[in-house]
Structures are given as C-alpha cells and as structure tokens.
C-alpha cells in the first residue's frame, strides 16, 4: 500500500483507505486465475502499455495530437508525481485541432486518483466533460423565407 501513497503531500491524511485497498487488491488478484500462484502474488499484464509509456516519455507518441479533432480532457491529480504541470501544458498545447480542451487538476489526488478518496471528483469531471456542453449554442438565423435554421457551431 506504500506505493499507492508515495505522492501524497507530507503531513496530509492518506487518500486511500486500507479497507478499500484490501477489497480492490482481492478483486484485482481475482481477475487473474494464476495470480496467487506467483511469488509475490500478482496479476500478469502485457508490457505493451508500459513500452508505449516509455516511448511517450521520450517524445514518441503512439498518435499525433495535432491531428485530433475531437474534444480532449486532461484530468490529473494535484499530487501526481508522474505528470508534471509542464507535461500537461505540452500535451494541452499539442492538441491544436481540438475544438474543446480541458486541463483539470483535482486537489488531494495522485496519479492513482481512480482508487482514492477524491475519485468522485474524477467521476464528476469525466461526466461533465462527456456531457459536452462547453460551447454555447449558435443562435438561430432567419432565412430569406422566414424560416429558422441552426448554424453549425464547432
């Protein structure tokens, strides 16, 4: 459990409860039928995602952010020891074609906030982004025939 609390600011209360951690750990180990046969116990995962993360840290992304034309949200914890403000700023700025961009930093959260006490804030920010009402609707225009039509906004 220490690994899950290493980014918490000094003198702050834990962001992950032992009870929740124990329950999640049990369920996670249950997801791999051979997990308890390993020493130490562990779930076998492909290394592909880890390789992609290492490549990204060296500037070799698996995609081209400047070609993304969809809305983008960067959701991160204020105590995230992996993604710095400079990293988030670089990524945010790289999405040059995205019509809507958000960079949201959630207080009292680390890189593992989906497991932590602030996870409801993560859920709320995710849902708010997915609702997709960031831009005000474009007003109706009258046509020469007196009918209204909506202009395409974004």
N, C-alpha and C positions, 0 to 999 in steps of 0.2 A: 504494500500500500504506500510505502515511502515514495516510490517512483511517481505516484499519482498526486503527490503533494509538494514536489520539489520546487514548483514555480510559485507557490503561494507566498505572498509577501511576508516578511518577518513579523512576528507578533500578531498575526491575523489568525482567526479561528480556521479550522480545516474547512475545505469546500466539498469534501466527500465524506459521508458518514461511513463508519465501519459496517453498520448493518446493511446499507445499500451496496457497499463494496463486496461484502461477503455473498450477498444474493446474486449480484451481477457476475461475480467470479464463478460461482457454481453454475449458473446458466451458460456462461461463455464456455466453460470446460465441457458442459453437456453437448455443445454444438459439434464437438469432435469426439467420436466414439473411442478413439485411442488416446485422448488427451491425458488420462490418468495413468496410462502405461508408460509415459515418458517421465524422466527424472531430470530436472524438476517437471512437475505437471505443466502441460502447455498445449495450446491449440496450434496445429500445423497450419501455416498460411503460406501462400505463394510469395516469393521475393520480388515479383514483378512490380508491385506498387512501391516497394522500397527503392528499387532501381530507378523508377520514374521520379521519385522524390529527390534522390541524389542528383540525377540529371538536371532537374529543375533548379536545385541549389547552385548548380554550375552554369546556369543560363540556358540550358537546353530543354525547353518545354515540349510537352507532347502535343501541343496545339499552338496556334498563332493567335494570341489575344487580340491583335489588331484586326482580325477577320471576324471576330464575334460580333454579331448584330442583334443579339438578344440582351435583355436586361441582366445585370450582374449584381450580385450581393457578396461582399466580403464580410463575413461575420467572424469575429475573433474575440478572445478574452483579453482583458487589460493586463493580466499577468502571464500572457502567452510568452514562453521562453523560446519558441521556435520561429514565430512570425513576428518580426520587428515592425515598428511603425514605418521604417524605410522600405521594407519588403512590401507591405500593404500599399504604400504610396506608389511604388514602382508598378505593381500589378494593376492598381486602380487606373493609373495614367496609361497603361498599355492597352486597355480596352477602349481604344479611340473611336470605334464604330458603335459601341453600345449606346442605345438611346437613353437608358436609365442606369445609373450606377450608385451603389451604396457601399460605404465602408463603415461598419458598425462595430464599435468596441464595447464589450459588455464588462462592466465592473465586477470585481470579485470572482473572475473566471480565468481559467488557464486554457491551454490547448485542448484539454480534455473536458471542456465545459458540458458536453453532452452527457456526462456522467455526474456532474457536480450540482451543488445546491442552486446555482443560477441557471440550470437547464430550462426552467420555464421561460426565462428571458430569451434564451436562444430559440425556443419554440415560437414565442410571440413574434420575435423579429423575423423569423423564417416565414411565418404565416402572413405577416403584414407585407413582406416583400412579394409573396406569391399571389396576394390579392391583386396586385398590380394596379393600384390606383394612384401612383405617384404623380402623374401628369394630369392637369386639369383638362376636361374635355374641350374640344374646339367648338366654339359656338356655331349654331346653325346659320346657314346663309340662305338668303332668298334667291330663287332663280328668276329668270325673266317671266316665267309662267306663274309666279307667285307661290310655287311650292318650295318647301324647305328641304335641304339635304345637309347631311353632316360631312364636313371636310375631314379627310384623313389627317389625324394629328401627328403621329410619330411615324 
